[in-house]
């Protein structure tokens, strides 16, 4: 009744409103849905629109002309360098190949790796202790740590090497006992203890420790102090807070600079030649002084240093990737994964424009 009354109450000359038109249009659909027993769902604007098929659209790559210009210039430069290396006979690649795996050169390489491993490990252990001393509340520990870093970062490594090798001039004997008494547990001649190898390790270790202490201290300070306060509020012991909360986060800041120091230490072992210790660079010097083939032998040493630093760079990448788990949701791609992704996304297109 009310519906009929509403219709009859309208004026014959009054045009229906858009709302009424839409309601009248939707009425059959609603009635059909009611007749079938299913609930009536009004059609939205997206459903009323016809679906667009993009299958036949042609994919056009973005044009980057300056990228291609830069790539071409760099490629020409690389080709020119490669051509020079391949065609200039003064490089004497035959001599390089002859001495690259020679027994004396390999022995020198082993000594270089030995110096790097021992000095690097001892240097970072001592640097870690110095960093903790610098962060302690004791004024004496802070002063000693700061003075150590100040002295060994202020003097050239070459001077330190020569000083430790000539330590016997200052002290004839080295003894271990109770200070300010005559009680001695151990005593030996300084020249016996401080050999060429010992002087090299001592100089490299102490110099490395001075820099490592600052690297580790900076990494520890980069961790938000609020996390330590929260861990302390939860009752976590101090040692566990340091090893499970602070150090894993500090490693992300420590690792890049620490690996730079290790790579620098590999090349820094070449300064041991002043002690006449038979590491890689000194061995190469002895050979080219005898054969007068200076440039090829220097190239042999250079290539071995490149190999060592390249291997260390690979280790650095994967260790940094491991410690980035707590900072990123998705780990960065490895070089192999990047190559697969590149070839997958740059696959040739077929005639229809699809991959």
Protein Blocks (a to p, Z undefined) as FASTA:
>chain_A
ZZmmmmmmpcfklccdfklmmmmmmmmmmmmmmmnopacddddfklmpccddfklpccdd
dddfklmmmmmmmmmmmmmmmmmmmmmmklommlmmmmmmgmklmmmmmmmmmmmmmmmm
mmmmmmmmmmmmmmmmbfklmmmmmmmmmmmmmpcfklmmmmmmmmmmmmmbacdddehi
abdfbdcdfklmmcfklmmmmmmmmmmmmmmmmmmmmmmmmpcfklmmmmmmnopafklm
mmmmmmmmmmmmmmmmmmmmmmmmmmmmmmmmmnopacfklmmmmmmmmnopmklmmmmm
mmmmmmmmmmmmmmmmmmmmmmmmmmpmbdcddfklmmmmmmmmmcccdfkopZZ
